[in-house]
């Protein structure tokens, strides 16, 4: 545990966005290893703009929460997994 205490604290945010038949979800791995999850609004053609705005606001709120706690974005990636889009955001806090 001592080696980990000297390392920067890290948060990993994974956003899984699926077509309407699956539930899109955000997984946040906190520095202590605990996992926090929340659902995103399903996106369909009729409500696309509202759903995207809602989902972006939820993700932005999560990022801002960590930034206010002294974390900075180290990097991010975006990839496709079948019909899903996966976005990973890594934040760290140097001590």
N, C-alpha and C positions, 0 to 999 in steps of 0.2 A: 504494500500500500504506500510506502514512503516514496517510491519512484513515481507513482501516479500523482502524488501530491505536488511534486515539483514540475509536473508537466502542465501545459496550458489546458484550461477547461474547454471542452468541446460540446457543441450541440449539433445534431444532425436532423434536418427536416426533410422528410421524404413526402412528396406530393404525388399521389397516384390518381390520375384522371382517366376515367373509363367512359365508354359510350353509355347511353341511357340504361342499358340492361344491367349494369353493375353499379355499385355505390362507390363514388369517388371519395377518397379519404386522405387525411394528412396524418403522418406518424412523426412525432417529435421525440427523439432520444435525447434526454436531458443529461447534463454532466454526471449525475450520480447513477446513470444507467437506466433510470426509470423511463417508461414509455408513456407518452400522452398521445391520445388520438382524438380526432374530430372529423365528422362527416362534412363533405362539401355538397352543395346543391347540385342536383342532376341537371345536366345541360341537354336541352332539346332545341329544335329549330325555333319553336314558338317563344321560348323564354331565354334564348341564348344570351342576349345582352344583359338581362337582369341576373342570370345565374353566374355569368363570368364576373360581373361587377361584385356580386356577393362573395364569390369564392376568392377573388383577388383581395378583397377587403379582409377576409378571414386570415389569409396567408400573410398579408401585410401587417396585420395586428400582431400575429405571432412573431414575425421578424422584429418588429419594433419593440415588443416586450423584451426580447433578448438584447437588442441594441441599447435599450435604456438601462439594462443591467451590466453594461460594459462590454458586451460581446460585439465583435466585428465580423463581417462576412469574409471568409477566407476564400470561398470559391463556390461554384455551382455547376451543375450539369443538367442536361435535358436529353432524354432519349425516348425512343419508342419501344414498347414491349407489346407486340401484337397490335391490337387496336387501342391500347392504352398509351398515355404519355406519362413518363416518370420524370419528375424534377427533384434533384437533390441539392439542398443548400447547406453548406457547412459554415458554422460560426465558431469563433474561439475567443477566449478571454485570456490574455497574457497576464500573469501575476508577477 
